[in-house]
Amino acid sequence: GAAMRVRLFARARYGIGADAIDVDRVETVGALRQLLMNRFPALAGLIEKSAFAINDEFADDRAVIPEQAEVALLPPVSGG
């Protein structure tokens, strides 16, 4: 299927070693979270706590990702 690009910030960027990755297109933020946790098991704990934004607006796991949307993975800022 089509790919979508996910921009990475902070610890996710360092952990994955890139500022964006391409992944298979999924319907929802929750499905994207699961896909990324499976693909990057070492970062699963971080990804689980991270926020996602669609076109610069925070989106919860039920949010549907529109085609051509810009998606960003935003790890928690605190060390906790």
NUZA-162859 format. One line per field, with one value per residue (C-alpha): chain; residue in three letters; x, y, z; residue number from 1. Coordinates in steps of 0.2 Angstrom, whole numbers, m for minus. Each point is the difference from the previous one (the first is absolute). Layout:
N
chain = A	...;
resn = ALA	...;
xx = X	...;
yy = Y	...;
zz = Z	...;
resi = NUM	...;
END
This chain:
80
chain = A	A	A	A	A	A	A	A	A	A	A	A	A	A	A	A	A	A	A	A	A	A	A	A	A	A	A	A	A	A	A	A	A	A	A	A	A	A	A	A	A	A	A	A	A	A	A	A	A	A	A	A	A	A	A	A	A	A	A	A	A	A	A	A	A	A	A	A	A	A	A	A	A	A	A	A	A	A	A	A;
resn = GLY	ALA	ALA	MET	ARG	VAL	ARG	LEU	PHE	ALA	ARG	ALA	ARG	TYR	GLY	ILE	GLY	ALA	ASP	ALA	ILE	ASP	VAL	ASP	ARG	VAL	GLU	THR	VAL	GLY	ALA	LEU	ARG	GLN	LEU	LEU	MET	ASN	ARG	PHE	PRO	ALA	LEU	ALA	GLY	LEU	ILE	GLU	LYS	SER	ALA	PHE	ALA	ILE	ASN	ASP	GLU	PHE	ALA	ASP	ASP	ARG	ALA	VAL	ILE	PRO	GLU	GLN	ALA	GLU	VAL	ALA	LEU	LEU	PRO	PRO	VAL	SER	GLY	GLY;
xx = 0	4	14	m2	14	2	10	10	6	10	5	m10	11	16	m6	m4	14	m11	m11	m14	m4	m12	m12	m15	m16	m11	m18	3	12	m2	5	15	5	m1	10	14	1	2	12	11	m2	15	m11	m16	m1	3	m12	m13	1	2	m13	m4	m5	m9	4	6	m15	1	m10	m5	1	m18	4	0	15	m5	9	15	m1	16	2	13	5	3	9	m4	11	4	12	m14;
yy = 0	18	7	14	11	2	14	m4	11	0	m17	m9	9	m5	m18	m3	10	10	15	m9	m17	m8	m13	m9	10	m4	6	7	7	m15	m12	11	m1	m19	m1	11	m10	m16	8	8	m12	9	16	m8	7	17	m1	m6	16	12	11	1	15	1	16	8	m4	m13	m16	m14	m19	0	14	m4	5	8	m3	11	6	5	m11	3	m11	11	m9	6	15	m5	m13	m10;
zz = 0	0	12	12	8	19	6	16	14	15	7	m14	m13	10	3	m18	m7	m13	0	m10	m5	m12	6	m8	0	15	4	18	12	10	m14	m4	18	0	m17	6	16	m10	m11	13	15	9	0	4	17	m6	m15	12	10	m15	m7	m18	m10	m17	m10	16	11	14	m4	11	m5	m7	m12	m18	m10	m17	m16	m3	19	8	15	15	14	16	14	18	4	18	5	10;
resi = 1	2	3	4	5	6	7	8	9	10	11	12	13	14	15	16	17	18	19	20	21	22	23	24	25	26	27	28	29	30	31	32	33	34	35	36	37	38	39	40	41	42	43	44	45	46	47	48	49	50	51	52	53	54	55	56	57	58	59	60	61	62	63	64	65	66	67	68	69	70	71	72	73	74	75	76	77	78	79	80;
END
